[in-house]
Amino acid sequence: MSLRMLVLLLAILPAFAADPLNGFDTFVQSAMQHLQVPGAAVGVMVDGKVVLAKGYGVRGVNERKPVTPATLFATGSITKSFTATALASLVAEGKLDWDKPVREYLAWFRLYDPHASDLITVRDMLTHRSGLPRYDAMRFLVRFPTEDLIRRLRYLPPSRSFREAWQYNNLMYVVAGYTGAQLAGTSYEDLVIQRVFRPLGMTRSTMAVKETQKTDDYALPHLLRDGGPVEVPFYDYQSYGIGPNGAVNSTVEDLLRYLAFHLDGEERVLPRRQLDELHKPVLATGQGNTTYALGWNIDYRGGHHRIAHGGAITGFTASAMLYPGKRLAIIVLNNLGSTLPNLVAEELSDRFLGIQGPDRLAQLRAARPHRPSPPVAVPNTRPTLELAAYAGTYTHPALGDVRVETNGSGLKAVFSAATLALRHHHFDTFQTDEGLARFTLDEQGRAARLYLPIESAMPPLEFIRR
C-alpha cells in the first residue's frame, strides 16, 4: 500500500479507531439531552483494566447533585444473573441440582399445568421455559408475602406448553431465588450478599431500596411526565414479596468488578465449571440469533461473542455487555425509564470492537414515538346499570381481591398496591391503561363478574363478585 493510500484510509476511518473514547462524552451528553435523562453512569473495562468509570448529569432533578462512579442505581433484571450466580454456588456445594424438579426442594409447589408442576426445574425457571407469559401484574398490583405469592402461581394459566418456547417471566425467578434461600437457610437478599457481593468486594451494592437510601450517593427514579423528567417513588421489591428478578442496586465501580468475575472467574465465588454453566446457551429466544443462558442473553455482534442483559424498573434502566473474546465489559446505568443504556452500550461496543455502526444520534433525532390506536367504541352507548351498581369486591385466586368503586364519571379498580382507572368505553366495557375490561351480569341483572386485561398474552382474567 502506498503512503498516499494509507493517508487516505486513515482520513476516512472513524475518529475513534485509534481512541475508542474520542468524542464519547459529547455523544452520551447529546443522547441524554435528547432523551431527557437526568443522570447516567458508564463503565468500561478492557483486559482487566478500567478505562472508563464516569458519572454524567444529576442524581435527581430537584436537588441536582452530580452522578459519580459510586452513585447507586437500581439495575432491574441484571439481577437475574446475580440470582443465577448465587444458585450456582449452591450447585457447586451439592445442595442444589439445576435439573432436578423444584418439587424435590419445595414439596408444596404447584403450577396450573400439572405436567409442569411435576417436572419444572431451576434451569427451566432461569431460562424462561415454564409456559407462563410475564404476568407482571403480580409485581405491581398486589402485595403478598413471598411464599403466599408463589402458592398463588398455580392459578395463572399458561399461554404455551411447558418447555415449548421462551417466554420471559419474572415470577419464575422469584421461585428459583426463594428455593435457593430455603436450601441455604437464609433470605434471598443475604444469599446474594454473602455469596456474590462480599467475595467480589462490591461494598457499595445493596439488595433493598431502604438500604440504598441510607447511603450518601444514590440516584432517584424518574419518569417522563408533562414533557419532562419527574422524580417518582422507588419500587420496593421486598414489599411485593419478590426480588430475585430485579432487586440489586449497584454502581459502575462495583458492577465492573462483577463483570470482571464473569470474564475471568473467581474461585472464591464459583468453580470455573459452574461459571461456564451460567453462560451456556439453553433456549433460542426467537429474537434474531439470541439464545438464553442462566440469567444472560447470548448472541454475536459483528462476529464477536456477546453475553448481555438489560434491566428496567420504575424510573431506572440499565445495560450490561460482555465480549469474552476481547475481554471487554461495558455497564451503563441511568435514572429514567429510557432507552439510553442499550443505545450507549451498543455505541461503546462498536467503538471498542472497531465496528462501523450507525449514526445513533441521527437515528434518535429522526425517531417518531409510536402511539397505538385506541380501540374503537360503539358510539352513543351507556352502561347497563348505574355506576354504583358495579361497585363491590371481586376476587381472583391468584391476584386476590379488587374493590370496584365509583370514580366521578367512571369507576376504579383498587388492588392492594395500585389502582386502575376504568373509563366507560361502550355498554358494560370500560377502558383501562392496559386494555378493555368488561362486566357481565347474572340472571337477576346484577354485576357478577369482572374481566380485567392483566396479561397481554392472555384473555382477560375473571374476577368473581363476592
C-alpha positions in Angstrom: 0.0 0.0 0.0 1.4 3.4 -1.0 1.9 6.2 1.6 -0.8 8.2 -0.2 -3.4 5.4 0.1 -2.5 4.9 3.7 -3.1 8.6 4.5 -6.4 8.5 2.6 -7.5 5.4 4.5 -6.7 6.9 7.9 -8.6 10.0 6.9 -11.8 8.1 6.3 -11.6 5.8 9.3 -13.8 6.8 12.3 -12.1 9.2 14.7 -12.4 6.6 17.5 -10.4 3.9 15.6 -7.3 4.9 17.5 -9.1 6.1 20.6 -12.4 4.5 21.2 -13.4 7.1 23.7 -12.7 10.1 21.4 -15.8 12.2 21.4 -17.7 9.8 23.6 -18.5 12.4 26.3 -20.2 14.5 23.7 -22.1 11.5 22.4 -23.5 10.5 25.7 -24.4 14.0 26.8 -26.2 14.6 23.5 -28.1 11.3 23.8 -29.1 12.2 27.4 -30.3 15.7 26.3 -32.4 14.2 23.5 -33.9 11.5 25.8 -34.2 13.9 28.7 -32.2 11.7 31.0 -31.3 13.4 34.3 -28.3 11.2 35.1 -26.2 8.3 33.9 -23.1 6.3 34.8 -20.9 4.4 32.4 -18.1 1.9 32.9 -15.8 0.1 30.5 -13.1 -2.5 31.3 -10.6 -3.9 28.8 -8.2 -6.7 29.6 -8.9 -6.3 33.3 -8.2 -2.6 33.3 -10.9 0.0 33.9 -10.6 2.5 31.0 -13.8 4.5 31.9 -15.9 4.9 35.1 -17.7 8.1 35.0 -20.9 9.8 36.0 -22.9 12.2 33.8 -25.7 14.6 34.8 -27.5 14.6 38.1 -28.9 12.1 40.6 -32.3 13.9 40.8 -33.9 16.8 39.0 -34.8 18.6 42.3 -31.6 18.6 44.3 -29.3 18.2 41.2 -26.4 16.5 42.9 -23.9 15.2 40.4 -23.7 11.5 39.4 -20.4 9.8 40.3 -18.9 6.4 39.6 -20.0 5.5 43.1 -23.7 6.5 42.7 -26.1 3.7 43.3 -28.7 2.9 40.7 -31.4 0.2 40.5 -30.2 -2.5 38.0 -33.5 -4.2 37.3 -33.2 -7.5 35.5 -29.4 -7.5 35.5 -30.2 -9.0 39.0 -31.2 -12.2 37.2 -27.5 -13.1 36.6 -26.8 -12.5 40.3 -29.6 -14.9 41.3 -28.2 -17.5 38.9 -24.6 -16.9 40.3 -25.8 -17.4 43.9 -27.7 -20.5 42.9 -24.6 -21.9 41.1 -22.7 -21.7 44.4 -25.3 -24.0 45.9 -24.9 -26.3 42.9 -21.2 -26.4 43.5 -21.8 -27.4 47.1 -24.1 -30.2 46.2 -27.2 -28.5 47.8 -29.0 -27.9 44.5 -29.2 -29.6 41.1 -30.0 -27.5 38.1 -32.1 -30.3 36.6 -34.0 -31.8 39.5 -37.7 -30.9 39.8 -38.2 -28.0 42.1 -40.8 -30.0 44.0 -37.9 -32.1 45.3 -37.0 -28.9 47.3 -40.4 -27.3 47.7 -42.9 -30.2 48.0 -45.9 -27.9 48.0 -45.0 -26.0 44.8 -47.6 -26.2 42.0 -48.3 -24.6 38.7 -51.6 -24.5 36.7 -50.3 -27.3 34.4 -49.8 -30.5 36.5 -47.2 -31.7 34.0 -45.1 -28.5 34.6 -45.7 -28.8 38.3 -44.1 -32.3 38.3 -41.1 -31.6 36.0 -40.1 -27.9 36.1 -36.5 -27.4 37.3 -34.5 -24.4 38.4 -32.8 -24.4 34.9 -36.3 -24.2 33.4 -37.2 -21.3 35.6 -34.0 -19.4 34.9 -34.3 -19.8 31.1 -38.0 -18.8 30.8 -39.5 -22.0 29.5 -42.2 -22.5 32.1 -45.0 -21.9 29.6 -46.2 -18.8 31.5 -46.2 -15.4 30.0 -45.0 -12.4 32.1 -48.0 -11.9 34.4 -46.2 -8.8 35.7 -49.4 -7.5 37.3 -48.4 -9.8 40.2 -45.4 -7.5 40.7 -47.3 -4.2 40.6 -50.9 -4.5 41.5 -50.7 -6.7 44.6 -48.5 -7.3 47.7 -48.2 -10.8 49.1 -45.5 -12.4 51.3 -43.2 -14.4 49.0 -44.5 -17.8 49.9 -48.1 -16.7 49.5 -47.3 -15.2 46.1 -45.6 -18.5 45.0 -48.6 -20.6 46.2 -50.9 -18.4 44.1 -49.0 -19.1 40.8 -50.9 -22.3 40.4 -54.0 -20.2 39.4 -52.3 -18.5 36.5 -52.9 -20.4 33.2 -50.0 -20.8 30.8 -50.1 -19.4 27.3 -47.8 -22.1 25.9 -47.0 -25.7 26.7 -44.2 -26.4 29.2 -40.8 -26.1 27.6 -42.4 -25.3 24.2 -41.0 -21.8 23.9 -39.0 -19.0 25.5 -41.3 -16.6 27.3 -39.8 -14.0 29.7 -41.2 -14.5 33.2 -40.0 -12.7 36.3 -42.1 -14.8 38.7 -40.2 -17.9 38.0 -37.0 -16.1 39.1 -38.8 -15.4 42.4 -39.5 -19.1 42.8 -35.9 -20.1 42.0 -34.4 -17.4 44.3 -36.8 -18.5 47.1 -35.8 -22.1 46.6 -32.1 -21.3 46.9 -32.6 -19.2 50.0 -34.6 -22.1 51.7 -31.8 -24.5 50.9 -29.2 -22.1 52.3 -31.2 -21.4 55.4 -31.2 -17.7 54.8 -33.0 -14.9 53.0 -32.6 -14.4 49.3 -31.1 -11.0 49.9 -28.5 -12.4 52.3 -27.7 -15.2 49.9 -26.6 -12.7 47.2 -24.8 -10.5 49.7 -22.8 -13.4 51.2 -22.1 -15.3 48.1 -21.6 -12.6 45.5 -21.2 -9.1 46.9 -18.7 -9.8 49.7 -16.3 -12.1 47.9 -16.1 -9.7 45.0 -15.7 -6.6 47.1 -19.0 -5.0 46.0 -19.1 -2.8 49.1 -21.5 -0.2 47.8 -24.1 -2.5 46.4 -27.4 -3.2 48.2 -30.4 -5.5 47.9 -33.1 -3.2 49.2 -34.2 0.4 48.5 -34.3 1.1 52.2 -30.6 0.3 52.4 -29.8 2.3 49.3 -31.5 5.4 50.9 -29.2 5.1 53.9 -26.2 5.9 51.7 -24.8 9.3 50.8 -24.8 8.8 47.0 -27.8 7.3 45.2 -29.8 8.2 42.1 -33.5 8.9 42.3 -36.0 7.3 39.9 -37.7 9.4 37.2 -40.4 9.1 34.6 -41.3 11.4 31.8 -44.5 13.3 32.6 -45.9 16.5 31.1 -42.9 16.8 28.8 -40.1 16.3 31.2 -38.5 14.0 33.8 -40.2 13.9 37.2 -39.0 12.2 40.4 -41.2 9.3 41.4 -41.2 6.8 44.3 -38.8 3.9 44.3 -40.1 0.5 43.5 -39.7 -1.5 46.7 -39.2 -5.2 45.7 -39.4 -6.6 49.2 -42.9 -5.0 49.8 -44.2 -7.0 46.9 -42.6 -10.3 48.1 -40.2 -10.5 45.2 -36.6 -9.6 44.5 -34.6 -12.4 42.7 -35.8 -10.9 39.4 -34.6 -7.4 39.9 -33.6 -6.2 43.4 -29.9 -5.5 43.0 -28.8 -1.8 43.4 -25.2 -1.1 42.4 -22.6 1.3 41.0 -20.5 1.2 37.8 -17.4 0.6 40.0 -19.0 -2.4 41.8 -20.5 -3.7 38.6 -17.2 -3.7 36.8 -15.9 -5.9 39.5 -18.8 -8.2 38.9 -18.4 -8.3 35.1 -14.7 -8.9 35.5 -15.6 -12.0 37.5 -17.9 -13.2 34.6 -15.0 -12.7 32.2 -12.1 -14.2 34.2 -13.6 -16.2 37.0 -13.1 -16.1 40.7 -12.7 -19.3 42.7 -13.9 -17.7 45.9 -17.3 -17.3 44.2 -17.6 -20.2 41.8 -15.6 -23.1 40.4 -14.9 -22.4 36.7 -17.2 -25.3 35.7 -20.2 -23.6 37.2 -19.3 -20.2 35.8 -19.2 -21.7 32.4 -22.6 -23.3 33.0 -24.1 -19.8 33.6 -23.0 -18.8 30.1 -24.1 -21.9 28.3 -27.0 -21.3 25.8 -30.1 -23.3 26.6 -33.0 -21.9 24.6 -33.5 -19.8 21.5 -35.5 -16.7 22.3 -36.9 -16.2 18.8 -35.4 -12.7 18.7 -32.7 -12.8 16.0 -29.8 -15.0 16.8 -30.2 -14.7 20.5 -30.3 -17.6 22.9 -30.8 -17.5 26.7 -28.5 -19.0 29.3 -28.8 -18.8 33.1 -29.6 -15.1 33.6 -27.9 -13.9 30.4 -28.7 -13.4 26.7 -26.1 -14.9 24.4 -25.6 -13.6 20.8 -23.0 -12.2 18.4 -22.3 -8.6 17.4 -20.1 -8.1 14.3 -19.0 -11.7 14.7 -18.0 -11.2 18.4 -19.5 -13.5 21.0 -21.6 -11.4 23.4 -23.0 -12.1 26.8 -25.5 -9.4 27.8 -28.6 -8.4 29.8 -30.7 -5.3 30.3 -32.7 -4.1 33.2 -35.7 -1.9 33.8 -37.8 -1.0 36.8 -39.8 2.1 37.7 -37.5 5.1 37.0 -34.4 3.2 36.0 -32.9 1.3 33.1 -29.6 -0.5 32.7 -27.4 -2.5 30.3 -24.5 -4.9 30.8 -22.5 -6.3 27.9 -19.5 -8.7 27.9 -17.3 -9.7 24.9 -15.2 -12.6 26.2 -13.1 -12.8 23.1 -12.0 -9.2 23.5 -12.1 -9.3 27.4 -14.3 -6.2 27.1 -17.0 -5.3 29.7 -19.5 -2.5 29.5 -22.1 -1.2 32.0 -24.5 1.7 31.6 -27.0 2.9 34.2 -29.5 5.7 34.2 -32.2 7.2 36.4 -35.1 7.3 33.8 -37.2 4.8 32.1 -35.3 5.3 28.8 -33.5 3.5 26.0 -30.2 5.3 26.8 -28.3 2.3 28.4 -28.7 0.0 25.5 -28.0 2.8 23.0 -24.8 3.8 24.8 -23.7 0.2 25.4 -24.0 -0.6 21.7 -22.2 2.6 20.7 -19.3 1.6 23.1 -19.3 -1.9 21.7 -18.9 -0.6 18.1 -16.1 1.7 19.2 -14.1 -0.9 21.1 -14.7 -3.7 18.6 -13.9 -1.5 15.6 -17.3 -1.9 14.0 -18.6 0.9 11.8 -22.0 1.3 13.4 -24.9 3.6 12.6 -25.2 7.3 13.5 -27.2 6.7 16.6 -27.8 10.4 17.4 -29.2 10.9 13.9 -31.5 7.9 14.5 -32.6 9.4 17.8 -33.5 12.7 16.1 -35.4 11.0 13.3 -37.3 8.6 15.5 -41.1 9.2 16.0 -42.9 7.9 19.1 -45.2 5.1 18.4 -48.8 5.7 19.6 -51.1 2.7 19.3 -54.5 3.4 18.0 -57.2 3.2 20.7 -59.9 0.5 20.4 -63.0 1.7 18.5 -66.1 2.1 20.7 -69.7 1.8 19.6 -71.0 5.5 19.8 -73.8 6.8 22.0 -73.9 3.9 24.4 -74.1 3.8 28.2 -73.6 1.1 30.9 -76.5 -1.2 31.5 -76.5 -0.3 35.2 -75.9 2.8 37.2 -72.2 3.1 38.0 -72.8 2.4 41.7 -74.3 -1.0 40.9 -71.0 -2.2 39.6 -69.2 -1.3 42.9 -68.2 -4.2 45.1 -65.4 -6.7 45.8 -64.3 -9.1 43.1 -61.8 -11.8 43.6 -59.3 -14.0 41.6 -57.4 -16.9 43.3 -54.0 -15.5 42.1 -54.4 -11.8 42.5 -56.8 -11.8 45.4 -59.5 -9.1 46.0 -60.1 -6.0 44.0 -62.6 -3.3 45.1 -64.5 -1.6 42.4 -65.6 1.9 43.4 -67.2 4.8 41.6 -64.8 7.5 40.4 -66.6 10.6 39.1 -68.0 9.7 35.7 -66.2 6.3 35.7 -65.1 3.5 38.0 -61.8 2.5 39.6 -60.4 -1.0 40.5 -58.5 -0.8 43.8 -55.9 -3.5 44.4 -53.7 -3.8 47.5 -50.8 -1.9 45.7 -52.3 0.1 42.8 -55.5 1.5 41.4 -56.7 1.1 37.8 -59.0 3.8 36.3 -62.0 2.3 34.5 -63.3 4.8 31.8 -66.5 3.9 30.1 -65.9 2.6 26.6 -69.3 1.2 25.5 -72.1 -0.9 27.0 -70.5 -2.8 30.1 -67.0 -2.4 28.8 -64.5 0.0 30.3 -61.1 1.2 29.1 -58.0 0.8 31.3 -54.4 1.7 30.5 -53.8 -2.0 29.8 -56.8 -2.6 27.5 -60.5 -3.3 27.8 -62.2 -4.6 30.9 -65.8 -5.7 31.0 -68.5 -6.7 33.4 -71.0 -9.5 33.0 -74.4 -9.7 34.7 -76.2 -12.6 36.3 -79.7 -13.8 35.7 -81.1 -11.2 38.1 -79.3 -8.4 36.1 -76.6 -7.8 38.8 -72.9 -7.2 38.1 -71.4 -10.7 38.8 -68.0 -10.9 37.1 -65.3 -8.5 36.0 -62.8 -9.5 33.3 -59.6 -7.5 33.6 -56.8 -7.3 31.0 -54.0 -8.3 33.3 -51.7 -10.0 30.8 -51.4 -9.0 27.1 -50.6 -12.6 26.0 -53.8 -14.0 27.6 -57.5 -13.3 27.6 -58.7 -11.1 30.5 -58.7 -12.8 33.9 -62.1 -13.5 35.5 -62.7 -11.8 38.9 -65.9 -13.1 40.6 -68.0 -10.8 42.7 -68.2 -11.8 46.4 
